[in-house]
Amino acid sequence: QVQLVESGGGLVQAGGSLRLSCAASGLTFTIYAMGWFRQAPGKEREFVAAINWSGINTRYADSVKGRFTISRDNAKDMVYLQMNSVKPEDTAVYYCAATRDNLGAHYYYSNQYNYWGQGTQVTVSS
């Protein structure tokens, strides 16, 4: 079956960096766009970043643009989220997700994504 397994979360100081990884298995990785979402306590899950099948096109939430970078390695079935200049408001559980929709008009809607990981906690201290 399809599995998405996130790793790399943890505690980091404001201004620091963290790199999240997501290992995919059980699907043809190269025909899935990948996304990262996050959910803070008491808040709804929100879009963070997405990348298309080939890795050429990316999309970001305004709140992370210029600080976070999404990338993928199709040879390894991996997707990454490099988080720089982190802020306390970046604290959340981060989820990796996969969609057959190749960065269409609704890439930022969680219901467009077919598969989800279990999440990894990121905590940014001030």
C-alpha positions in Angstrom: 0.0 0.0 0.0 1.0 3.6 -0.3 3.1 5.0 2.5 4.5 8.5 3.0 6.8 8.8 6.0 8.0 12.1 7.2 11.2 12.7 9.2 13.5 15.6 10.3 11.2 17.4 12.6 12.3 18.7 16.0 13.1 21.7 18.1 14.9 24.6 16.6 15.5 28.2 17.6 14.0 31.1 15.8 16.2 32.1 12.9 17.5 28.6 12.5 17.1 25.9 9.8 15.5 22.5 9.6 15.2 20.0 6.7 12.1 17.8 6.5 12.1 14.6 4.4 9.3 12.5 3.1 9.9 8.9 1.8 7.3 7.6 -0.5 6.6 4.0 -1.3 3.8 2.0 -3.0 3.1 4.5 -5.7 4.6 5.6 -9.0 6.3 8.6 -7.5 7.0 10.4 -10.8 3.3 10.8 -11.7 2.4 12.4 -8.3 2.8 16.0 -7.4 3.8 16.4 -3.8 2.9 18.9 -1.2 3.7 19.9 2.4 0.9 21.1 4.7 1.0 22.0 8.4 -1.4 22.2 11.3 -0.8 24.2 14.4 -2.8 23.4 17.7 -6.3 24.8 17.4 -5.9 25.7 13.8 -6.9 24.2 10.5 -4.5 22.4 8.3 -2.9 24.8 5.9 -0.9 24.6 2.6 2.8 25.2 2.8 4.4 24.2 -0.5 4.0 22.0 -3.5 6.1 20.6 -6.4 5.1 19.2 -9.7 5.9 15.8 -11.1 9.3 16.8 -12.6 10.3 19.1 -9.9 10.5 22.1 -12.2 7.5 24.0 -10.9 6.9 24.9 -7.3 4.3 26.8 -5.3 4.5 28.4 -1.8 2.2 29.9 0.7 2.9 33.6 1.1 3.9 33.0 4.8 6.9 30.9 3.8 7.9 32.3 0.4 11.6 33.2 0.4 12.3 31.1 3.5 11.2 27.5 2.6 12.2 25.5 -0.4 10.5 22.3 -1.6 12.5 19.8 -3.7 12.2 16.2 -4.8 14.5 13.4 -5.9 12.6 11.1 -8.3 15.4 8.6 -8.3 14.9 8.1 -4.5 11.2 8.7 -4.2 11.8 11.5 -1.8 10.5 15.0 -1.3 12.1 17.6 1.0 11.2 20.8 2.7 14.2 23.1 3.5 13.1 25.5 6.2 15.3 28.6 6.8 14.9 31.6 9.0 12.2 29.8 10.9 9.8 31.7 13.2 7.8 30.7 16.2 4.6 30.8 14.1 6.1 28.0 11.9 5.5 25.6 14.9 3.1 22.9 13.7 2.8 19.3 12.7 4.1 19.1 9.1 2.5 16.6 6.7 3.7 15.3 3.4 1.0 14.6 0.8 0.7 13.2 -2.8 -1.7 14.1 -5.5 -2.2 13.1 -9.2 -3.2 16.7 -9.9 0.0 18.2 -11.4 -0.2 21.6 -9.8 -3.6 22.5 -11.2 -5.7 25.4 -10.0 -6.4 23.9 -6.6 -3.0 22.7 -5.5 -3.4 24.4 -2.2 -6.6 22.5 -1.2 -5.9 19.6 1.1 -8.8 17.6 -0.5 -6.9 17.5 -3.8 -4.4 15.2 -2.2 -4.9 11.4 -2.3 -2.3 10.2 0.2 -0.9 11.6 3.5 1.9 10.9 5.9 1.5 10.7 9.6 3.2 14.0 10.2 6.3 15.3 12.0 6.4 17.9 14.7 8.3 21.1 14.2 8.7 23.4 17.2 10.4 26.8 16.9 11.4 28.4 20.2 11.7 32.2 20.5 
